[in-house]
Amino acid sequence: MMDRNADREPARPHGAALLGKACDVLEAVAAAPGGIAQSELMAQLGLSRTTTYRILGVLVARGLLRQDPARRVYAVGFRLMEIAQGMGHGAWSAPDLPAVAAPELRSLRDATGETAYVAVLEGREVVALGKFEGAHEVRSAARLGQRKPLHCTSQGKAILAFLPDGERDKLLKRLPMTPLTHHTITDRRRLASALRIVQARGFATDDEEIVEGVRCVGAPVLDPEGTVVGAVSVAGPAWRMTRERLDLLGPEVAAAGRRIGAQLRPAVPKAASGTPAQPMSAAAAFHGASPRWSAQAGLVWWCDMLAPELRCLPPGGLDRHVTRTEVPIRALTLDERGAAILVDMEGAVTRVTPDGQSRALTPLPAAPTALRIHPNGDAWAALPTPDGGSVIGVLSAAGITQPAWRLPGTVSALAWAPDGTALFAATLAFGTVHRLEVGRTAPLLLARLPAGGGRPAGLAVDRDGGVWTALYDGWSVARLGAEGEVDRILPLPVPRPTDIGFGGPDLDTLYVATARDGMALDALAAAPLSGRLLAVGAGVCGVEEVGTAWF
């Protein structure tokens, strides 16, 4: 017999009650991957036909749900997807994080055999949103949606360590430092000290601090703006997850977190904030190169390699001629007093002061294709080899006697990381940028840029460790992220930027040398600033380059 009260309610829901029922409907539809029928919703939620119909009608009209007329089921609407993804602006939100993180979680699980998790901050706790179960019979098995404290989990400590200072301090003051095991950190000052270590290492550990017999290592997930949006972790029994293994896995988990964060971005790299490119030279060079800021002299040096000329740009005006050379210039750097050091194609070395006084120095046996000064003052160079490759090492009067690295192709540019632990090298012909770590002979490929977007010529590094490269024939300068992805583009009014360098008193201006040699007349007409020195506001600050005392 049909229940005659199925369509009748004691009272019509209003206000908060009706809103709560609408939320229940949204959650039920979202939990049904293939969609759900109205009758199923009524049975599952205990709603009358009238209330269910009214709620579904409003949600469909607003685009939060959609109806499949063929199967007569309801599914999540596209408007709800837009809201979840930042109102259509392309910003990923926490509900999308598990899908983005899934390949990395699977890789961590497969590589370690342990359970891998991704979690987000929720109030004063972390909540697990995704996981891949470990392969072992005895394994970590925290359930999805489970809330855990911040102070005693690797996920919580990884998130805390990378929050803005003010936000972290406020949160630490309110944290209940509850002891869950005899390993739990319960002193706020000790926790703050541990978080500073996490910031330095890039990963956090849980040494049986929440559950006896279970250890975990976690790392933050940072979005392209550097905001922490979650954490990724690997957990297992303490007898498998030894302290030594935690230290070994930490860098791998941190790298996975960076790769996840690199995907939390719009499909098109954003243009960097700042001012558009402005010409800073009175005349065009054939092949401009090596814009180098001298803090001692308070000016930017740069040169024309082909019509060999040294120029300088004083503050508040256009550049001026300093001197010419007889032989094309191969490299330009600074000495410790801010004077320019020129190396020509034949290896001759000349020191030039801003007032044009020149002095010949000890010549080199071969001219480098790229030259950069280490933060300790050593001159590092790339020299060509007979097989078409390059050797890179410390430059002396005898050349490079002890190569640190070898690369295929001719290295066109070098740039040091701010702390001097890694050297970046660009190979224009192959479109590659390598990361060369001091003490490690094997080069690491940071990026291989598609030829259609331009080839990497000059290099510069900002204070955040981002690597900038001039894209020859690409009409732009690009910033590479930690995993080699292009995360920012500076458009230029010329096709052939050749070299770059940060300068100005605050190192907040990116100077771009450009070329016009080999360009057709119609191309020059379309890009009349070709060959000029350009100044661009990059929205970030560079690192001051020291001079060398070697020459």
N, C-alpha and C positions, 0 to 999 in steps of 0.2 A: 504494500500500500504506500502511496506517495505521501510524504510528510507535508501537510498543508501549511506548516509554519516555516517551510524552507525559504520563502521569499519575505518573511515577516520578521522584523526586529523589534525588540521592546522599545528601543529609542534610537533615533537617527544620530549617528556619530557626528560630532562637530569638532572644530578646532584641532587641538593637539591629538585627540583620539583619532580623527580621520587622517591627520598627517602621519601618525604612527602606522596606521593600516596601509597607507600608500607606500611608506618605506618598507613594510613587510612584503608588499607586492613586488617592489623593485628588487629586493634581495632574493625573493623566490625565483623571479624570472632570470636574474643574473646567475643563479646557481644551477639553472637548467640549460646546459650547452646547446641542446637541440631545440629549445623552445618549450613552452608549456601552455596547455589549453586552459580556458577559463574554468572549466569544471574541475580540473586538477588544482587550480589555485584556490577555488572555493573549499575543496575538501582539505587541502593542506593547511590553509590558514583559518578555516572555520568562519569564513565570511559568507554573507548572504549573496544571492545573485544580484540584487539591486546595488549593494555597496560595491561589489567587485566590478560590475559593469560601469558604474559611475567613476571609479578610480582608474580603470583601464582606459576609459574614454579621455580623461584629462591627460594621462601620461602619454598616450599616443598622440594627442593633439599637440603636446609640447615637444614631441620628438624624443622623449626619454625612453619610450618603448615603441616597437613597431610590430605590426601584425602581418603574418604570412597568410594571405587569403586562401592559398591552395591547401595548406595543412591546418589552418585555423588555430594557429598557436601564436604566442607572443614571445618576442625576443628583445634584447637590449637595443635601444634606438641609437641612431647615429649622433643625435644631439648629446646624449649621455656620454658617448665616446669623446666628443669634442670637449665637454666639460672636464672629463677625466684627464685629457691631454692638454690642459691649460687654455681652455676657451679658443682652441684652434690655432694657438701661436706656436705649436710644435714642441712645447716643453713637456717632457715626460713627467708623470707623477708616480707616487708610490704604488698604486695598483698595477702599473705596467712593469715595475721593477722585476718581479719574478720572471716574466717572459723574457726580458732583456738579459737577465742573469742566468737563465737556464743553461745555455751552452757552457758557460764558465763553471757553473756548479757541477755539471756532468763531467767536465774535464777534471776538476779537482777531485771528484769522487773516484773517477777512473784511475787517476794518477796515484791516489793515496789509499784507496780502498775504504776510506772513512766517510761518514756522512757530512755533506756540505750544505750550508744554510745561507739564506739571505734574509736580513731583518731590517726594520726601520725603527726610528725613535717614535714613541707614542707617550707623551707626557713625561713621566720619570721612569719609563721602562722601555725595553725593546720588545718588538713583536716579530716573530718569525713569519715571513710571508711565502717562502719557498724553500724546498729542500730536495736533495737527492740522497736516498738511503745508501749507507755503506754496504760493502759486499760481504762483510763478516757477520757471523751469526750473533756475536756479541758486539753491539755497536751503539752509538748515541742515537736516541730515538725520540727527541723532543717533538711534540706535536705542533703542527702549524697553528698559528694564532695564539700560541702560548706566550704569556707575558713574563719577562724576566727582569731582574734589577739591572741597573746600569753599572753599579760599582764592582760587581763580581763576575761579569761576563766579558769575554773578549770582544763581542759585538758592541756592548755598551761602552767599554773603555775606548774602542776605536772611534766610535761616534763622538764621545765626549772630547777626546783629544783634538778633534778637528772642527769643533764648533767655534764660532767667534768667541774671543776671550770673555766679553761681557756676558754673553748668553751662557757660556760654560760656568762662569763663576756663580751666576744666579742659580743655576741648576744644582751645582755642588752644595750650595748652602741649604737647599731644600731636600737633598737626598736622604732617605732613611738608611743609614749605614748598618743595616741589619746583618749580624754574623750568621751565615748559613752553614759554614764549616769552620774548622779551626784555622783554615788558610785564608779566610775572607779578610780583605782589607777593610778595617772599620775606622781608621783615622783619616780625616779629610786631608791633612797635610801630606800624609804618605800617599794617598790616592793622587793628589795633585802632582807629586813628584813622579809617580808612575806614569801619569799622562804625558809629562814632558819627555819621558823616554819613548813613549809610543809615538809622539810627534817626530822624534829624531829617527826612529827605526822604520816608521811607516806601518807597523803592525802591533797588535796587542795579544797578550796571552791570558788564559784563565787556567791557573795552576791548582785545580781541584778547589776552586773558590766558591762554587755554587753547588756542586755535587761531589762528594768524596769519590775518588776513583775515576773521575772524568777530567780530561784536559782539552783545551780548545785554543786555536789560534785564529784571530780575526783581523780584518783590515777594512778601512773605510771605503765607501763608494762616493766619489766626489763628482759633481756635475761639471760641465765645462767652465762654469764661473768659479769653481773651487768650493762650492757649497756642499757640505756633507749631506747626502740623501739616504744613506743606509750603511750597512756593513755586510761583508761576506765572511764566512768562517768555515773551518773544518774542525770536527770534534770526534773524539773516540776515547776508549778506555785508557787510563793512565799508563798501563803496562805496555801498550803499543805506542801511545803518544808521549814518548819520553820528552824531557826538557830539551835534550839535544835535537830531537826531531822537530819540536816546535820552532826552534831557531832556524832549522833548515827550511821548514815549510813557510815560515813567515814571509820571506820575499816573494815566494810563488803566489801566496794568497793576496799579497799586496798588488802584485802585477795583475791578477785576475780582477781585483777591485778597480784598478785603473782602466782595464779594458772594458769593464761594464760601464764605468762612468763615461768613457769616450763615446759610447753609443747613445747616451742620453742627450741628444742634440738634434736640431733640425737637420734635414738632409743636405741643405746648402750651407757651407761655412758662412758665418756672419762677417760683415765688414767691421773692421776695428773702429772703435770710437776715436775721434780726433779730427784734426784739420785736414783738408785735402792737400794734395801735393802742390808745393809752391816752388817756382824756379829760383835758385840762389846764385846762379852764375851769369855773368854778363855775356859770355860767348859759349858756343857749343864745342865740346870735345869730340874728337873722332871716336875714341874709345876711353871713356872716363873710368876711373877705378879708385879703390882704396880710400874712401872717406874715413878719416881717423881724427877723433877729437883729442886735442891736447889741452888738458886742464891747466898745465903750467903756462902755456902761451895764450890760452883763452880763445882758441880758434880751431877751425876744421881744416886739416890738410886733405888734398885730393890731387889726382894727376890725370893727365891724358897720356895713355901708354903709347899710342901710335904716332901722334905729332908731339913728341915727348916734351912735356911741360909740367912743372910743379905749380900748383895754385894753393891759395889759402883763403878761407872765409872768415873774416873777423865778425864780431857780433854787430847786429844792427845794419847790415848792408849786403852788397853783392861781393862775390869773390874777386880776388886780384891775382895777377901774374906774379910769380916769385922768381923762377928761373927756368931755363930750357936745358936739355941734354942733347948730345949728338946721337946717342943710341936709344932705341925704344926702351921704355921702362918696363921692368918685369914685376917689381914688388915695391911697396912703400910701408914703412913702419915708423915708430917713434923711438927716440932715445930717452934716457931718464930725465933729461932737462926739457923735453917737449919739442926738440928739433926734429925735422923730418930726415929719415934715412931712406935713400933711394938705391935700389939695385937694378942695374940695367940688364939687357939681354945677354951681355958678354960677361956678367958677373962683377962688373965694377960697382963699388959701393961709395956713395957720396953723402956727407952730412950737410944739411942745408938749414940755416936759421931763418926766422920769419923776415928778416931784413935782406935776405938773398945771399948772405955770405956762405960760400961752399968750401968744403974741405974733403979731399979724397981720403978714403979709409982703406984698410987691407982688402984687396979684392977676393972674391970667392972663386973656387975652381969651376963652379957651375951655377947658373942662375936658378933660383927656386921658382916653381910655378905658384906657390902660395906661401905666405909667411905670417906668423902670428906670435905674439909674446905671451908666455905663460905668466900667471900671476906672480911667480917668484922672480921674473925678469929674464928667464931663459928664452932665447929665440928658437922657435920650432918652425920647421919648413918641410915642404914636400918637394922632392926632386924627381925628375923623370928617369926611368930605367930603360935600358936597351930593348926590353921586350914590350915596351908600350905601357908599362905600369908606373907606379910611383912608390917611393920609399918616404917615410915620415919619421922625423926624429929631431933631436937637438942639433942646431946648426953651429958649426965651428969654422975656423979659418980653413980647415981641411975638408969642409963639406959636412955630410952626415956620416960619421964614422961608425955609429951604432944605431942602425934603424930600429925603431920601436914597432912600426907596423908597415905592412905592404898592402897596396890596393891595386886592383886592375884599373887601367885607364889613367888619364892625367887629372890629378887633383887640382881643382880650380879655386878652392877657398878653404880656409880653416877658421875655427872659432873655438875658444875655450869655454867650458862651463864655469860658472861663477866661482866654484870652490877649487878649480884646477884639477879635478879628478877625472875629467873626460874631455877629449878633444873631438870636435865635429868636423868632418871632412866631406866636401861636395865634389862630385865628379860630373862635370857638365855633360860630357858625351853620353854617359850611361844613365843620367837622370837620377843618381843615387845620392843619399846623404847617409854617411856612416857615423856611428858613435864609437869612439876609440877610448877604452877605459884604461887608465894608467895601471900598469902591472898585469894587464891581460893582453896577450899578443894577438888573439883572434878578434878581428873587427866585427862589430855588430851592425847589421843593416837597420838603420832607423826608418828610412823611407825610400821608396822608389816612385818618383813622380811621373805621371803619364806625359809623354812627349807633347801631346796636344795642348797641355796647360802651361808649357814653358819648361825650361831646363834650369836646374839649380846652379846659380853662379855664386854671388857673394853670400856670406853667412854672418850673423850676429846673434848674440844670446841676451835675453832680457833678465831682469833680476829674479823672475819667477822660474827661470830655467827653460823658458820657451825658446825654440830655435827658429830664427827668422832667416828666410832665404829669398834672394832676388831671382825671379823667374824670367830668364832670358827668353825672348820671343813669347812671353806670356802676359805682358801688359800689367804685371802685378808683383807684389811682394806677399809671401805667405808665411804664416807662423805654424810651426809643427808642434803638436802636443807630445806628451810623454811617450806615446806609442807610435809616433810618426804620422799621425793623422793630421790633415790640414784643418786647423780649428779657427783660423782667421785669415781674411784676405784684405789687402790694401790695394785697391785699384789705382793704376797709374795712367797718365796721359801719354805714355810712350811704350813701345813694344819691348825695348831691350834694356832693362835694368841690369847692370853688370856687377855691382857690389853695394854693400850697405854697412852702416855703422851708426850706433847711437852717439849723440853729442848734445852740446849745450850744458850750461851750468848744472842743470838738474838731470841731465842725460835722458830727457823726455822727448827728444826729437830724433826721428830716424832719417838720416841723410842717405840719399840714394844716388849713386853714380850711374850714368846711362851712356849708351853708345848710339852712333849714327852711321858707322862704317858699314858698307855692304847693303845699305837700305836703298830701295828704288826711290826715284824722285816723287812718285805719287804717294808712297808710304811716308816720306818725309813731309810732304804737304799735309797729310792727315795727322801727323804727330810732330809739329814744329818744335816741340821742346826736347826732342831727341838729342842726346849729347850733353844736356845741361845737368848740373847738380840740383837735385830736388830735395826739399825738406817736407817731411810728413809727420803729423802728430799721430803716433801709434797707439796712444792710450795706455802705454806702459813705459817703464824706465829701463834703461840699459845698465850695463856694468862698466865702470871705468877701466880702460885698458892701461896697464902700466907700460912704461918705456923700458928699454933694455940698455944695459951698460956694456954689452959685449962688443958692439961695433966700434 
